[in-house]
Amino acid sequence: MVKGYLGVDVGSVSTNLVFLDESGEVLASVYRRTRGQPIRAVQEGLKELGSQLPSRVEVLGAGTTGSARHLSGVIVGADIVKNEITAHAVAAMHVVPEVRTVLEIGGQDSKIIIIRDGIVVDFAMNTVCAAGTGSFLDHQAARLNIPIEEFGTYALRAETGVQIAGRCSVFAESDMIHKQQVGHPIENIIYGLCEALVRNYLNNLAKGKRIEPPVVFQGGVAANVGMKKAFEEALGLEVLVPPHFNVMGAIGAALLARELRPSRSQFKGFQVTELEYRTSSFHCKGCSNNCEIVKIMVEGEVLARWGGRCGKWELELPTPTSASISP
């Protein structure tokens, strides 16, 4: 029998799952698009992950992270629910123990995490503007009719990057169209876009922060070798891309579950892929806060509610304890 730990990272763009053995090595991983349906993405991801594992598997602990961490935590039966900063930092330190700077760019947002002596001392997140995220790169790849997987290869063929305004996704796209119209090679435009996104990242998220090596670059955008090169040129430092760069959040969640070492995991089993979950929300009128309460149900039974500031609507259920749930 294989024993190990499950990690689930659900964001607006991608849903990632991993299964680690007891030593923390990745035995199986899944990276798939959320497509606006986080419940289905988790269920299908679990099914796909299970197909990669032996028939007899014991989940010793399960952790969730990402923007839909509470929802996915209820679905899988998580023992610990943690924010993305903690999960990504833990995963980076697992791969590169002496890491001091983590650059993370996903489909929805981007982050920088500053680590000193194994402790997160500073961080910043961009969750507002699309410029500098994977979704913007996806959009430009589609517009140029180039598979996003080949974006980095095109960038490496560039003789030089074309100057592109990267502070705003709308202006960047207009600038790219103009550069095409005046005849710049597509390779130079694509690398210019990589440089613009790196410039935007460093001028906003990294402003006032000391970026020191080792530097680890993770998240789905780390697949783009053009972005890696642009970061290295801008920083004058080597940038390390870990082997499982696109599922590092899930790895961190699984490692946190391993660190927790629950006496008995609350994981509900891979059979949750067959259940039909429903979510709904309402606004509590009990006070002026007007909190939006999210409710999840399965087969007519309310599993959990969350979203209130006072805890009035939360149910007492055998799900992660308040001590194990962090914002």
C-alpha positions in Angstrom: 0.0 0.0 0.0 1.2 3.5 -0.9 0.9 6.1 1.9 1.2 9.8 1.5 -0.3 13.3 1.5 -2.7 15.1 -0.8 -2.4 18.7 -1.8 -5.1 20.7 -3.7 -4.6 24.3 -5.0 -7.7 25.8 -6.7 -7.5 29.2 -8.4 -9.7 30.9 -10.9 -7.6 29.7 -13.9 -6.1 26.4 -12.8 -6.7 23.6 -10.4 -3.7 21.6 -9.3 -3.4 18.4 -7.2 -0.5 16.4 -6.0 0.2 13.3 -4.0 3.4 13.1 -2.1 4.9 10.1 -0.5 5.9 10.1 3.2 9.3 11.6 2.3 7.8 14.5 0.4 8.5 13.3 -3.1 5.9 13.8 -5.8 4.3 10.5 -6.9 1.5 12.0 -9.0 0.3 15.5 -10.1 -2.5 17.0 -12.0 -2.6 20.5 -13.6 -6.0 21.4 -15.2 -8.1 24.4 -16.1 -10.7 25.5 -13.6 -13.0 27.0 -16.3 -15.2 28.7 -13.7 -16.3 25.4 -12.2 -14.0 24.7 -9.1 -16.1 21.9 -7.7 -16.1 19.9 -11.0 -12.4 20.8 -11.5 -11.6 19.3 -8.0 -13.7 16.2 -8.6 -12.2 15.5 -12.1 -8.7 16.3 -10.8 -9.1 13.8 -8.0 -10.3 11.2 -10.5 -7.3 11.9 -12.7 -4.9 11.8 -9.8 -6.3 8.5 -8.5 -5.8 7.0 -12.0 -2.0 7.8 -11.6 -1.7 6.0 -8.3 -1.8 2.3 -7.3 -5.1 0.7 -6.4 -4.3 0.7 -2.7 -3.6 4.2 -1.4 -3.8 5.6 2.1 -4.1 9.4 2.4 -2.4 10.3 5.7 -3.3 14.0 5.5 -4.9 16.5 3.0 -4.3 20.2 2.6 -5.9 22.8 0.4 -4.9 26.3 -0.7 -5.8 28.8 -3.4 -8.6 31.3 -3.8 -11.2 28.4 -3.5 -9.3 26.7 -0.6 -12.3 26.7 1.8 -14.6 25.3 -0.9 -12.2 22.6 -1.9 -11.4 21.9 1.7 -15.0 21.0 2.4 -15.2 18.8 -0.8 -12.1 16.7 -0.2 -12.1 16.7 3.7 -9.0 18.7 4.3 -7.1 18.5 7.5 -5.5 21.9 6.9 -6.5 25.0 4.9 -3.8 27.6 4.2 -3.3 30.7 2.2 -1.3 30.8 -1.0 1.7 32.7 0.4 2.3 30.1 3.1 1.8 27.2 0.7 4.2 28.6 -2.0 6.8 29.5 0.5 6.8 26.1 2.1 7.0 24.4 -1.3 9.9 26.6 -2.4 11.9 25.9 0.8 11.3 22.2 0.3 12.9 22.3 -3.1 15.6 25.0 -2.4 16.0 25.1 1.4 18.2 28.3 1.2 15.7 30.2 -1.0 15.5 33.9 -0.2 13.2 35.2 -3.0 10.1 33.5 -4.5 8.7 34.9 -7.8 5.3 33.4 -8.5 3.1 34.2 -11.5 -0.1 32.3 -12.1 -3.1 32.7 -14.3 -5.0 34.9 -12.0 -2.5 36.8 -9.9 1.2 37.3 -9.2 3.2 37.2 -5.9 6.6 37.9 -4.5 7.7 36.3 -1.3 10.8 37.4 0.7 12.2 34.7 2.9 15.1 35.0 5.4 16.4 32.1 7.5 13.4 30.0 6.6 10.8 32.6 7.6 8.5 34.7 5.4 9.4 38.3 6.3 7.6 40.2 3.5 5.3 39.5 0.5 3.1 41.3 -2.0 0.3 40.2 -4.3 -1.3 41.6 -7.4 -4.9 40.5 -7.7 -6.3 43.5 -9.5 -4.6 44.1 -12.9 -4.3 41.3 -15.5 -1.0 42.8 -16.8 1.8 40.5 -15.7 -0.3 37.3 -15.2 -0.7 34.1 -17.2 -4.2 35.0 -18.4 -2.8 38.1 -20.3 -0.1 35.9 -21.9 -2.8 33.4 -22.9 -4.9 36.1 -24.5 -1.9 37.5 -26.5 -0.9 34.0 -27.6 -4.5 33.4 -28.9 -4.5 36.8 -30.6 -1.2 36.0 -32.3 -2.3 32.5 -33.2 0.7 31.0 -31.4 0.3 28.1 -28.8 1.1 29.5 -25.4 3.5 26.5 -25.0 5.6 27.9 -27.8 5.7 31.5 -26.5 9.0 31.1 -24.7 10.7 29.4 -27.7 9.7 32.4 -29.9 11.1 34.8 -27.2 14.5 33.0 -27.2 14.8 33.5 -30.9 14.5 37.3 -30.6 17.5 39.4 -31.5 16.3 42.1 -29.1 13.1 42.9 -27.3 10.8 45.6 -28.7 9.9 48.3 -26.1 6.3 47.7 -25.1 4.2 49.6 -22.5 3.5 46.9 -19.9 1.9 48.8 -17.0 -1.6 48.1 -18.3 -2.9 45.1 -20.3 -5.0 47.3 -22.6 -2.1 49.6 -23.4 0.3 46.7 -23.8 -2.0 45.0 -26.4 -2.4 48.3 -28.3 1.3 48.8 -28.3 1.9 45.2 -29.5 -0.6 45.8 -32.4 1.2 49.0 -33.4 4.6 47.2 -33.3 3.2 44.5 -35.6 1.9 47.1 -38.0 5.3 48.8 -38.4 6.9 45.5 -39.2 8.8 44.3 -36.1 9.5 40.6 -36.1 7.1 38.6 -34.1 9.9 37.0 -32.0 11.1 40.5 -30.9 7.6 41.5 -30.0 7.0 38.4 -27.9 10.3 38.9 -26.0 9.5 42.6 -25.7 6.2 41.5 -24.0 8.1 39.3 -21.6 10.5 42.2 -20.7 7.5 44.5 -20.2 5.7 42.0 -17.9 8.9 41.5 -15.9 9.4 45.3 -15.7 5.8 45.7 -14.5 6.3 43.0 -11.9 9.5 44.5 -10.5 8.2 48.1 -10.5 5.0 47.2 -8.6 5.2 44.0 -6.6 9.0 44.1 -5.9 9.2 47.9 -5.3 11.2 48.6 -2.1 12.1 44.9 -1.6 15.6 43.4 -1.7 15.6 40.5 -4.2 18.5 38.2 -3.1 19.5 34.8 -4.4 18.7 32.1 -4.5 15.6 33.2 -6.5 13.0 30.6 -7.3 10.4 31.2 -10.1 7.2 29.2 -9.9 3.6 29.2 -11.1 2.3 28.3 -14.6 4.1 31.3 -16.3 7.5 29.8 -15.2 7.0 27.4 -18.2 7.8 30.4 -20.4 11.6 30.3 -20.8 11.3 33.8 -22.3 10.1 35.1 -18.9 12.9 33.3 -17.1 15.5 34.9 -19.4 13.8 38.4 -19.0 13.9 38.0 -15.1 17.6 37.0 -15.2 18.5 39.9 -17.4 16.6 42.4 -15.3 17.9 41.1 -12.0 21.4 40.1 -13.0 20.8 36.9 -11.1 20.3 33.2 -11.9 16.6 32.3 -11.6 15.8 28.7 -10.6 12.7 27.0 -12.0 11.8 23.9 -9.9 10.8 20.6 -11.6 7.1 20.9 -10.6 6.9 24.7 -10.9 3.2 24.6 -12.0 1.9 22.8 -9.0 4.0 24.3 -6.2 0.9 25.6 -4.3 -0.5 22.1 -4.1 2.9 20.7 -3.1 3.0 23.3 -0.3 -0.5 22.3 0.9 0.5 18.6 1.0 3.7 19.4 2.9 1.7 21.4 5.4 -0.6 18.4 5.9 2.5 16.3 6.4 3.8 18.7 9.0 0.4 18.7 10.8 0.5 14.8 10.9 -3.2 14.3 11.9 -3.8 11.1 13.9 -6.6 10.3 11.5 -7.1 12.2 8.3 -10.5 13.7 7.5 -10.0 13.0 3.8 -13.3 11.8 2.4 -11.8 9.5 -0.2 -11.5 9.5 -4.0 -15.2 8.5 -4.2 -16.2 12.2 -3.7 -15.8 12.5 -7.5 -19.2 10.8 -7.8 -21.1 13.1 -5.5 -23.2 16.1 -6.7 -22.3 19.3 -4.9 -24.3 22.5 -5.1 -23.3 26.0 -3.9 -25.4 29.0 -3.3 -25.1 32.3 -1.4 -27.2 34.9 0.4 -26.7 38.2 2.2 -27.1 38.2 6.0 -29.3 41.1 7.1 -28.5 40.6 10.8 -26.3 43.7 10.9 -24.9 46.5 8.8 -22.0 44.3 7.6 -24.3 42.7 5.1 -22.0 39.7 4.8 -22.4 37.3 1.8 -22.7 33.8 3.1 -21.7 30.9 0.9 -23.4 27.6 1.4 -22.4 24.2 0.0 -24.7 21.2 -0.1 -24.5 17.6 -1.2 -27.6 15.4 -1.7 -29.8 18.0 0.2 -27.5 18.2 3.2 -25.7 21.4 4.1 -22.0 20.7 4.5 -20.7 24.1 5.4 -21.3 27.8 5.3 -18.7 30.6 5.4 -18.2 34.2 4.6 -19.6 35.8 7.7 -17.6 38.0 10.0 -19.2 36.9 13.3 -19.4 33.1 12.7 -23.2 33.1 13.1 -23.8 30.9 10.0 -20.9 28.5 10.3 -21.9 24.9 11.2 -20.2 22.6 13.7 -19.0 19.9 11.3 -16.2 17.3 11.4 -14.2 19.4 8.9 -10.9 21.2 9.5 -10.9 22.7 13.0 -10.5 26.5 13.5 -7.0 25.9 14.8 -6.0 24.3 11.4 -7.8 26.9 9.2 -5.9 30.0 8.4 -7.0 32.9 6.2 
